[in-house]
Amino acid sequence: MSATQSQNLPLWVQERDKVIESSIDNEWRGGDAPDYSESNQGLATESLIHHPVGSLEAIVENLVRAFELEASFKTNTQEWLSVVNEKFRMSSNGGQEFTAEDVSKSGTYNLFIGDTEEYKASEENFESSGRLFRSAFPKGFLWEVLEVYSSPPNVTFKWRHWGTFNGDYKDYAPTGEVVEIIGMSIARVTDDLKIINVEHYFDNSQFFAKLTSGGKHQNGKSIWATIKSFFSPRETETQQPSQQLATSCPFKKLTSSFNSSN
């Protein structure tokens, strides 16, 4: 499929910046539409696979990224283009099913991960969970499709969710490593490619093991951080709030694993 032909596809399976351009008057969390420019740069340089425009893999990837965009930033679920709102359900590892309203209220990370030893969804809300992962991955928590195994209406695909662990995760020191989750998902979609329901399957134990491998800070600074600062020049990084938000993803969730790369 050519780039011109791909423009005839539904908006929600095109590049997410096009979704933003067409939704500028929607109700956005924080008041303004997100800026994905930094995230796009990261995807361009760090993705393992760059799918041909208009391919089934690219369509699935764009659909999930559109969903992530809307789940993260559109507060009115009736304005979500990527799902059949009244029918939409999402689950992880065979657990409880959640509606679009649930996702909008609690956030994808909380519903995606749930309660584990290293992360307690029951103790987090939408905003705090986002801050937690933006802190750990200041340059973005990215997502990509690795493979698609079946075509609509029941789309099975493998994905990868990753970021460079350059910031604190709770009171654990960063290691500078790329930390990733590989997972599988099954999405049932309509004829016009809106999501009816999606099931995510992944093992996040190795993901959290790496997020805690740097050790806890002691006296305000971990041993690992002290050693790193000894050999590394001091750096200061600033991001616009909208950029910080946009670099995080849900599957940000999906986060998610079988070991793929919002």
Secondary structure, 3 states (H helix, E strand, C coil): CCHHHHCCCCHHHCCHHHHHHHCCCCCECCCCCCCCHHHHHHHHHHCCCCCCCCCHHHHHHHHHHHHHHHHHHECCHHHCCCECCCCCEEEECCCCCECHHHHHHHCHHHHHHCECCCCEHHHCCHHHHHHHHHHHCCCCCEEEEEEECCCCCEEEEEEEEEEECCCCECCECCCCCEEEEEEEEEEEECCCCCEEEEEEEECCHHHHHHHCCCCECECCECHHHHHHHHHCCCCCCCCCHHHHHHCCCCCCCCCCCCCCCC
